[in-house]
Amino acid sequence: MDSWNDDRLDELSRRVDNGFKEMREGFARMDARFAQVDAKFDSKFDGLNARIDKLFYIQVVFLISLAAALITHSV
């Protein structure tokens, strides 16, 4: 245990710090990739949401028209 002097402990500390630095950089790259994927899917989902909204509005208009036709036909 005498061989673990301050210089060796300092070197170990630097190596551990460098390892964590590499890990943080890897996570930053991964975060950037996730941001790209999120942006791509957000634009796709915006288009899908618009289509679903149009379909909903068409159904509402159809049901109102059907109700009006049934009411006028029964009177």
C-alpha contacts under 8 A as a table, 3 or more apart, distances in Angstrom:
res1	aa1	res2	aa2	distance
1	M	4	W	5.91
2	D	5	N	6.91
4	W	7	D	7.93
4	W	8	R	5.90
4	W	9	L	6.57
5	N	8	R	5.52
5	N	9	L	6.36
6	D	9	L	5.07
6	D	10	D	6.02
7	D	10	D	5.07
7	D	11	E	6.21
8	R	11	E	5.02
8	R	12	L	6.16
9	L	12	L	5.02
9	L	13	S	6.11
10	D	13	S	5.01
10	D	14	R	6.23
11	E	14	R	5.07
11	E	15	R	6.21
12	L	15	R	5.09
12	L	16	V	6.18
13	S	16	V	5.17
13	S	17	D	6.11
14	R	17	D	5.00
14	R	18	N	6.07
15	R	18	N	5.05
15	R	19	G	6.16
16	V	19	G	5.03
16	V	20	F	6.34
17	D	20	F	5.19
17	D	21	K	6.13
18	N	21	K	4.89
18	N	22	E	6.21
19	G	22	E	5.20
19	G	23	M	6.26
20	F	23	M	4.90
20	F	24	R	6.11
21	K	24	R	5.14
21	K	25	E	6.22
22	E	25	E	5.09
22	E	26	G	6.15
23	M	26	G	5.04
23	M	27	F	6.26
24	R	27	F	5.08
24	R	28	A	6.17
25	E	28	A	4.98
25	E	29	R	6.29
26	G	29	R	5.15
26	G	30	M	6.21
27	F	30	M	4.92
27	F	31	D	6.04
28	A	31	D	5.02
28	A	32	A	6.30
29	R	32	A	5.12
29	R	33	R	6.40
30	M	33	R	5.08
30	M	34	F	6.23
31	D	34	F	5.06
31	D	35	A	6.15
32	A	35	A	5.05
32	A	36	Q	6.39
33	R	36	Q	5.10
33	R	37	V	6.35
34	F	37	V	5.06
34	F	38	D	6.02
35	A	38	D	5.02
35	A	39	A	6.15
36	Q	39	A	5.19
36	Q	40	K	6.29
37	V	40	K	5.10
37	V	41	F	6.22
38	D	41	F	5.21
38	D	42	D	5.89
39	A	42	D	5.08
39	A	43	S	6.40
40	K	43	S	5.54
40	K	44	K	6.54
41	F	44	K	4.95
41	F	45	F	5.98
42	D	45	F	5.13
42	D	46	D	6.08
43	S	46	D	5.11
43	S	47	G	6.56
44	K	47	G	5.38
44	K	48	L	6.39
45	F	48	L	4.86
45	F	49	N	5.93
46	D	49	N	5.12
46	D	50	A	6.27
47	G	50	A	5.16
47	G	51	R	6.40
48	L	51	R	5.14
48	L	52	I	6.24
49	N	52	I	5.08
49	N	53	D	6.10
50	A	53	D	5.09
50	A	54	K	6.30
51	R	54	K	5.14
51	R	55	L	6.27
52	I	55	L	5.04
52	I	56	F	6.19
53	D	56	F	5.08
53	D	57	Y	6.26
54	K	57	Y	5.13
54	K	58	I	6.20
55	L	58	I	5.12
55	L	59	Q	6.29
56	F	59	Q	5.12
56	F	60	V	6.27
57	Y	60	V	5.06
57	Y	61	V	6.20
58	I	61	V	5.18
58	I	62	F	6.09
59	Q	62	F	5.00
59	Q	63	L	6.09
60	V	63	L	5.17
60	V	64	I	6.15
61	V	64	I	5.18
61	V	65	S	6.05
62	F	65	S	5.09
62	F	66	L	6.03
63	L	66	L	4.98
63	L	67	A	6.03
64	I	67	A	5.09
64	I	68	A	6.09
65	S	68	A	5.08
65	S	69	A	6.10
66	L	69	A	5.06
66	L	70	L	6.14
67	A	70	L	5.16
67	A	71	I	6.09
68	A	71	I	5.13
68	A	72	T	6.10
69	A	72	T	5.23
69	A	73	H	5.93
70	L	73	H	5.07
70	L	74	S	6.10
71	I	74	S	5.33
71	I	75	V	6.40
72	T	75	V	5.34
